[in-house]
Amino acid sequence: RNILVLYKGQFGRQPQDSGEGPPQPICREYCALLMQRGMLCQQAHKYKSARQAFLECLECDGTDQPITTARCQLMRLYMESNRPDSARRLWEQTLRPDDPSVWIRYSAALLEYVSWKLLGEQGSTLETTKTQTVQAIQSNVFCAYQLVYHSTFQRVMEYTEDIQDATPDDDNDGDGMLEEAIEYCHSEQMGAWLGTEGALDFLKQVLLELRFSSSTSSSDKKTSADSSDDTTTNVVVEWNTKLTQLEQTYEEKQRQFNSTTSSSRTEENDNAKEKTKDDDKEEEEEDETADTLMYAGMFRTAMDMLEDAGEFIPPATPTNDDDDEEDNNNNDDDDENVSSSTSEDEEEGSSSSDSD
């Protein structure tokens, strides 16, 4: 059997009880080797070989429930090597409606902005650009805030280099999305946003529009067509709620991990009381994970700094009193104009009588 053809796009799937499915762990190990080859070639600036390795891994792994970051690495490679056409084809062919990847979503938003604003390509408009940007914000609002206010977050965020290949979990609890946003905003992609004229300003405009619209739209009745906008607005405004959920999810998984680890260690101690230093070292390496609580605390600190600086104060809207005052000022100006014209007429009349 030709496994590459028979289980194309399914190399990460576990076999069923009946034995039907790709042979494991061979298929998963093959994808891992392709990823290692691609990363090594990319580090050695052998971009063609890296692209071939990532493409082959993507073909084997698929896009429904991938176990590798081949698609994200391929997008990074295209963006870094300035290949926008290849990057566009990648996200158009592999983008899912509920795709949470910041590497795909925010690259798509940036590419659409360049096509519309800078290149003026056919099919790219303000509406399509705003749609891609809103979808990117909705997928990961933490990334949007860090991109727009990058100078503040760069002063606050630490240990960002410890995050590597962060990906959100498939169980939709959001675990990993904060780390993925931090990794994205401290990678070469930040340079792509900074180097694109007006891109961050447009992202900031859309982000603040969504944030400020929440205060005016909460009392208004929304139609079904506005439901997606409501969801995005809630995500933008309620970032703190989402951050708290991530912290709770992390703590719960840590408790489960510690409980499993302690029980396994108890069983091992019953069987053998001594362990070698190599075994302890391996366990410590396995226990090393990104500390979500630490990164969440730094993110919250940066947002508090922005709040104190007045970055999120909505623009003042004219009130009825302001309108009345403006009308009064206009009336006063009209009265002044009438009086001045009257005085001029009187002066002209008096001068004519003197001449007579």
URHUDA-V910055 format. One record per residue. N is the residue number from 0. RES is the residue in one letter. SS is DSSP state (~ for helix, > for strand, _ for the rest). PSI is psi in degrees with one decimal (* if undefined). D_LAST is the distance of its C-alpha to the last C-alpha in Angstrom with 2 decimals. Layout:
N/RES/SS/PSI/D_LAST + N/RES/SS/PSI/D_LAST
This chain:
0/R/_/141.3/120.28 + 1/N/_/100.8/117.09 + 2/I/~/-35.4/115.35 + 3/L/~/-31.3/112.16 + 4/V/~/-41.9/111.73 + 5/L/~/-38.5/113.27 + 6/Y/_/38.0/111.24 + 7/K/_/127.9/108.07 + 8/G/_/9.2/105.28 + 9/Q/_/19.5/107.76 + 10/F/_/-19.6/109.35 + 11/G/_/-6.2/108.14 + 12/R/_/139.5/109.56 + 13/Q/_/143.4/112.66 + 14/P/_/150.7/115.62 + 15/Q/_/172.0/116.47 + 16/D/_/-29.0/119.67 + 17/S/_/-7.0/121.16 + 18/G/_/-5.5/120.66 + 19/E/_/130.3/117.96 + 20/G/_/174.0/115.23 + 21/P/_/143.0/114.80 + 22/P/_/126.3/117.60 + 23/Q/_/149.3/116.60 + 24/P/_/16.2/116.21 + 25/I/~/-45.9/116.49 + 26/C/~/-41.9/113.18 + 27/R/~/-40.1/111.22 + 28/E/~/-33.9/112.83 + 29/Y/~/-42.2/111.95 + 30/C/~/-39.5/108.25 + 31/A/~/-39.0/108.45 + 32/L/~/-38.2/109.96 + 33/L/~/-39.7/107.24 + 34/M/~/-42.0/104.60 + 35/Q/~/-41.2/106.39 + 36/R/~/-43.2/106.58 + 37/G/~/-41.9/102.89 + 38/M/~/-41.2/101.90 + 39/L/~/-41.4/104.19 + 40/C/~/-36.5/102.87 + 41/Q/~/-40.3/99.30 + 42/Q/~/-31.4/100.06 + 43/A/_/8.1/101.67 + 44/H/_/26.4/98.55 + 45/K/_/75.0/100.62 + 46/Y/~/-32.4/97.92 + 47/K/~/-45.1/99.49 + 48/S/~/-37.6/102.75 + 49/A/~/-42.4/100.89 + 50/R/~/-41.5/98.91 + 51/Q/~/-39.4/102.12 + 52/A/~/-44.2/103.80 + 53/F/~/-39.4/100.91 + 54/L/~/-42.3/100.61 + 55/E/~/-39.7/104.35 + 56/C/~/-40.6/104.24 + 57/L/~/-37.5/101.30 + 58/E/~/-37.7/103.21 + 59/C/~/-39.8/106.28 + 60/D/~/-36.7/104.51 + 61/G/_/-178.2/101.95 + 62/T/_/-7.4/98.65 + 63/D/_/-57.2/99.57 + 64/Q/_/71.9/101.36 + 65/P/_/149.8/101.58 + 66/I/_/-4.7/103.76 + 67/T/_/170.4/102.27 + 68/T/_/31.9/98.83 + 69/A/~/-42.2/99.22 + 70/R/~/-42.7/96.00 + 71/C/~/-42.5/93.97 + 72/Q/~/-35.6/95.58 + 73/L/~/-38.7/94.91 + 74/M/~/-42.5/91.24 + 75/R/~/-40.3/91.06 + 76/L/~/-43.0/92.75 + 77/Y/~/-42.1/90.31 + 78/M/~/-39.9/87.26 + 79/E/~/-35.7/88.67 + 80/S/_/10.5/89.58 + 81/N/_/56.5/86.17 + 82/R/_/73.1/87.49 + 83/P/~/-33.2/84.82 + 84/D/~/-43.1/86.18 + 85/S/~/-39.0/89.61 + 86/A/~/-41.2/88.16 + 87/R/~/-43.7/86.13 + 88/R/~/-35.7/89.21 + 89/L/~/-49.2/91.17 + 90/W/~/-25.6/88.91 + 91/E/~/-32.8/88.23 + 92/Q/~/-25.6/91.99 + 93/T/~/-3.1/93.18 + 94/L/_/128.8/90.35 + 95/R/_/153.3/91.42 + 96/P/_/-35.6/89.06 + 97/D/_/27.8/90.24 + 98/D/_/121.9/90.66 + 99/P/_/-1.8/90.33 + 100/S/_/123.0/90.63 + 101/V/~/-29.7/87.69 + 102/W/~/-33.7/88.85 + 103/I/~/-49.6/88.26 + 104/R/~/-49.6/85.30 + 105/Y/~/-27.8/83.10 + 106/S/~/-39.4/84.09 + 107/A/~/-41.3/83.04 + 108/A/~/-41.9/79.66 + 109/L/~/-42.8/79.10 + 110/L/~/-39.0/80.19 + 111/E/~/-36.4/77.93 + 112/Y/~/-44.4/74.96 + 113/V/~/-42.4/75.73 + 114/S/~/-38.0/76.13 + 115/W/~/-54.2/72.77 + 116/K/~/-41.4/70.48 + 117/L/~/-38.3/71.89 + 118/L/_/-22.4/73.72 + 119/G/_/37.8/71.85 + 120/E/_/149.9/75.11 + 121/Q/_/135.7/75.27 + 122/G/_/-17.9/76.26 + 123/S/_/119.8/74.97 + 124/T/_/177.7/71.78 + 125/L/~/-38.3/70.01 + 126/E/~/-45.7/71.88 + 127/T/~/-37.0/75.31 + 128/T/~/-43.3/74.66 + 129/K/~/-35.7/73.59 + 130/T/~/-47.3/76.62 + 131/Q/~/-38.6/79.02 + 132/T/~/-42.6/77.37 + 133/V/~/-41.3/77.56 + 134/Q/~/-36.5/81.20 + 135/A/~/-43.7/81.98 + 136/I/~/-40.8/80.45 + 137/Q/~/-34.7/82.33 + 138/S/~/-34.8/85.61 + 139/N/_/96.1/85.33 + 140/V/~/-25.5/82.38 + 141/F/~/-35.7/83.96 + 142/C/~/-38.1/83.54 + 143/A/~/-45.9/79.84 + 144/Y/~/-40.5/79.10 + 145/Q/~/-32.9/81.13 + 146/L/~/-47.7/79.45 + 147/V/~/-42.8/75.89 + 148/Y/_/49.8/76.58 + 149/H/~/-34.6/79.25 + 150/S/~/-39.3/78.44 + 151/T/~/-45.1/79.07 + 152/F/~/-32.8/82.23 + 153/Q/~/-28.8/83.64 + 154/R/~/-26.5/83.45 + 155/V/~/-42.9/85.26 + 156/M/_/135.5/87.78 + 157/E/_/161.8/91.16 + 158/Y/_/31.0/94.42 + 159/T/~/-25.3/92.59 + 160/E/~/-13.0/95.03 + 161/D/~/-14.9/97.82 + 162/I/_/122.9/96.43 + 163/Q/_/131.5/97.86 + 164/D/_/43.0/97.89 + 165/A/_/133.0/96.49 + 166/T/_/139.9/96.25 + 167/P/_/146.9/95.44 + 168/D/_/158.0/98.46 + 169/D/_/-5.6/99.03 + 170/D/_/10.0/99.41 + 171/N/_/22.7/95.60 + 172/D/_/-0.3/95.67 + 173/G/_/-0.7/93.34 + 174/D/_/123.5/95.93 + 175/G/_/-12.2/95.19 + 176/M/~/-32.3/91.55 + 177/L/~/-44.3/90.26 + 178/E/~/-37.8/92.65 + 179/E/~/-39.3/91.73 + 180/A/~/-40.6/88.02 + 181/I/~/-43.2/88.78 + 182/E/~/-41.2/90.93 + 183/Y/~/-46.1/88.27 + 184/C/~/-9.3/85.47 + 185/H/_/24.9/87.70 + 186/S/_/-170.3/88.90 + 187/E/_/-15.0/87.57 + 188/Q/~/-26.6/85.38 + 189/M/~/-37.8/82.98 + 190/G/~/-33.6/82.32 + 191/A/~/-40.1/81.56 + 192/W/~/-43.8/78.85 + 193/L/~/-32.6/77.39 + 194/G/~/-7.2/77.46 + 195/T/_/114.0/75.63 + 196/E/_/122.4/71.89 + 197/G/_/-3.1/70.20 + 198/A/~/-47.8/73.44 + 199/L/~/-32.8/73.67 + 200/D/~/-39.8/69.97 + 201/F/~/-42.1/70.43 + 202/L/~/-41.6/73.57 + 203/K/~/-40.5/71.78 + 204/Q/~/-46.4/68.91 + 205/V/~/-41.7/71.38 + 206/L/~/-46.2/73.47 + 207/L/~/-31.9/70.59 + 208/E/~/-43.4/69.18 + 209/L/~/-38.4/72.56 + 210/R/~/-45.1/72.78 + 211/F/~/-28.0/69.33 + 212/S/~/-19.3/69.62 + 213/S/~/-34.4/72.58 + 214/S/~/-26.7/70.43 + 215/T/~/-22.7/68.16 + 216/S/~/-9.0/70.80 + 217/S/_/-33.3/73.45 + 218/S/_/-7.3/71.89 + 219/D/_/149.9/71.00 + 220/K/_/131.9/73.49 + 221/K/_/145.8/74.64 + 222/T/_/171.3/75.88 + 223/S/~/-26.6/79.10 + 224/A/~/-20.5/77.18 + 225/D/~/6.7/75.91 + 226/S/~/-39.0/79.39 + 227/S/~/-38.4/79.91 + 228/D/~/-38.5/76.58 + 229/D/~/-42.8/77.63 + 230/T/~/-44.8/80.94 + 231/T/~/-40.9/79.35 + 232/T/~/-42.1/76.83 + 233/N/~/-39.8/79.71 + 234/V/~/-40.3/81.57 + 235/V/~/-43.9/78.60 + 236/V/~/-40.1/77.91 + 237/E/_/41.0/81.52 + 238/W/~/-33.6/82.86 + 239/N/~/-37.4/84.45 + 240/T/~/-43.6/86.42 + 241/K/~/-38.4/87.70 + 242/L/~/-39.5/88.61 + 243/T/~/-38.9/90.57 + 244/Q/~/-40.5/92.43 + 245/L/~/-40.4/93.40 + 246/E/~/-42.3/94.71 + 247/Q/~/-40.0/96.75 + 248/T/~/-42.0/98.16 + 249/Y/~/-44.8/99.14 + 250/E/~/-39.8/100.83 + 251/E/~/-42.6/102.74 + 252/K/~/-33.5/103.99 + 253/Q/~/-38.8/104.98 + 254/R/~/-42.1/107.00 + 255/Q/~/-40.4/108.75 + 256/F/~/-44.2/109.44 + 257/N/~/-36.3/110.81 + 258/S/~/-43.9/112.96 + 259/T/~/-40.1/114.41 + 260/T/~/-41.5/114.95 + 261/S/~/-38.4/116.71 + 262/S/~/-39.2/119.02 + 263/S/~/-36.3/119.91 + 264/R/~/-34.2/120.59 + 265/T/~/-41.6/122.86 + 266/E/~/-38.7/124.87 + 267/E/~/-36.9/125.12 + 268/N/~/-30.3/126.28 + 269/D/~/-33.9/128.99 + 270/N/~/-38.2/130.24 + 271/A/_/126.9/129.73 + 272/K/_/-17.2/128.71 + 273/E/_/143.9/127.87 + 274/K/_/149.7/125.15 + 275/T/_/162.0/124.64 + 276/K/~/-31.7/121.61 + 277/D/~/-39.4/120.65 + 278/D/~/-41.9/120.45 + 279/D/~/-39.7/118.23 + 280/K/~/-41.0/115.92 + 281/E/~/-39.0/115.62 + 282/E/~/-38.8/114.76 + 283/E/~/-38.8/112.06 + 284/E/~/-35.8/110.49 + 285/E/~/-30.3/110.56 + 286/D/~/-11.7/108.92 + 287/E/_/114.2/105.94 + 288/T/_/162.0/102.87 + 289/A/_/131.1/99.16 + 290/D/_/98.1/98.32 + 291/T/~/-37.8/95.68 + 292/L/~/-39.0/95.19 + 293/M/~/-47.3/94.34 + 294/Y/~/-35.4/91.82 + 295/A/~/-39.2/90.31 + 296/G/~/-41.0/89.84 + 297/M/~/-38.5/88.07 + 298/F/~/-43.8/85.83 + 299/R/~/-35.9/84.90 + 300/T/~/-44.4/84.16 + 301/A/~/-39.9/81.74 + 302/M/~/-37.1/79.97 + 303/D/~/-39.3/79.67 + 304/M/~/-40.2/78.09 + 305/L/~/-37.3/75.53 + 306/E/~/-45.7/74.83 + 307/D/~/-30.6/74.29 + 308/A/_/-3.4/71.96 + 309/G/_/23.0/69.75 + 310/E/_/-24.6/70.48 + 311/F/_/19.7/70.97 + 312/I/_/123.5/67.98 + 313/P/_/150.6/66.13 + 314/P/_/146.0/62.44 + 315/A/_/135.4/60.13 + 316/T/_/141.5/58.93 + 317/P/_/136.5/55.62 + 318/T/_/175.2/56.12 + 319/N/~/-35.9/54.23 + 320/D/~/-40.1/52.78 + 321/D/~/-38.4/51.47 + 322/D/~/-41.3/49.88 + 323/D/~/-41.2/48.24 + 324/E/~/-38.8/46.95 + 325/E/~/-39.1/45.55 + 326/D/~/-40.2/43.83 + 327/N/~/-41.6/42.35 + 328/N/~/-40.1/41.07 + 329/N/~/-39.5/39.51 + 330/N/~/-40.1/37.86 + 331/D/~/-40.5/36.53 + 332/D/~/-38.8/35.07 + 333/D/~/-40.6/33.42 + 334/D/~/-40.9/31.95 + 335/E/~/-40.6/30.62 + 336/N/~/-38.2/29.05 + 337/V/~/-44.2/27.40 + 338/S/~/-39.6/26.09 + 339/S/~/-38.4/24.76 + 340/S/~/-34.3/22.97 + 341/T/~/-44.2/21.46 + 342/S/~/-36.7/20.24 + 343/E/~/-39.8/18.70 + 344/D/~/-39.8/16.82 + 345/E/~/-41.3/15.57 + 346/E/~/-40.7/14.49 + 347/E/~/-38.7/12.62 + 348/G/~/-41.7/10.87 + 349/S/~/-37.8/10.02 + 350/S/~/-35.6/8.83 + 351/S/~/-38.4/6.42 + 352/S/~/-37.8/5.10 + 353/D/~/-38.6/5.35 + 354/S/~/-34.4/3.79 + 355/D/_/*/0.00
